[in-house]
Amino acid sequence: MKSLNHIKATYAQERNFHSWEHFCLVANDDMFIQAVDTIALLFAEAQVSNVLKPAKRNNLVPMYMKRNKSFKSAYSVSFSK
């Protein structure tokens, strides 16, 4: 996931500024408002895309099964005649 600082730095570099801080020093009010609006939108999209990512298969296994590898064999029931 992209951090807010990464998004700000990328935004400034795409507009030919060395850093976000340099952009803030040079930008007029309208440029700054547009930048904050765009960065907020990009950050929100990054947050939503992170939430909507499918879970990794390993994360679906309960923790007690990860810790105790013999869980299945310890609690298995055999039906013998």
N, C-alpha and C positions, 0 to 999 in steps of 0.2 A: 504494500500500500504506500502511496506517496504521502509524505508528510507535508504539513502546511509550509514549512520552510523550503522544502524542495519545490513546491508549486510556485512560491513567491520568487525564488531564484530563477526558475525556468521562465516565468513570465517576464522578468526584467531582462534576462539574456536574450529572449526572443525579440525584444524591442531595442536591442543594441546597447544595453547598460551593463556595467561590470557586475553590479550586485543589486539586490533589492534596496539596500540602504542608499545607494547612489541614485536609484530611480526616485526614491522618496525625496531626496534633496533637490532634484532637478524638476520633478513633475509639478505642474500647476494643479489647482483644485479639481478641475474636470478630469484630467488624466488620472489623478489619484482615486477619485470616486469610481471611474470606469475600471481601474485596476482592481480595487477592492471588490467590486461587484463580480468581475470575471473570476478572480481568485476564489471568492466564496462559492461560486457555481462549480468551479473545477474541484474544489475540496469536497463539496457535497456529493458530486458524482463519484469521486474516489471512495468516499465512505459507503455509498450505496452499493457500488460494485464490489466492495470488500464484503459486505453483508450478504450479497446474493451469490457469492462464489460457492460452488458445491463443496460439501465437507469432504475431507480426505477420508479414505477408507479406514485408516488406522484410528481416526477420531471416533468412529462409530462403535468401536469395541469398548465396553464398560471398563472402568479402571480396575475393578477387582479381578477381571479376567486377564488384564495385562500384567498385574502383579503376580498372580498365582497361576502359573502355566498349567498346573495340574487340576484346576478347578473342574474341568469337564469330567476327568476321570474320577475325581474324588466324589462327585455327586451323581454319577451316572447310575442308572438303574438297569439291572440286567433281568431279562425275562426268560429264565431257563425253566424247562419242564422237568 
